[in-house]
């Protein structure tokens, strides 16, 4: 089971968090299962960018992004070379450190 380190985010995870992910699940699922309420407006179907994360450590160990994911990432706020959609990152055995960007382009946020 990989260890996931979530860097501090002012709203979703103010103090940061370390959690155990389940191999085979997605990063988005692991975050949600451990109380990190990352947005996922498209219900994790790779149709938006609200679950965008920046993988600060462990990026090279991930399966490459699909062309569809890469196209969506072009629209994400604050995209970096290590950006991924957390709904598309399948956890394996490697530990990851992720940063959740402060903003998304979601205009229909439910808890505002």
ABEGO torsion letter per residue (X at the ends): XBBBBBBBBAAABAAEBBBBBBBGBBAAAAAAAAGBBBBBAAGGAGABAAABBBBABGAAABBBBBAAAAAAAAABBGBBAABBBAAABBBBABBBBBBBBABBABAABABX
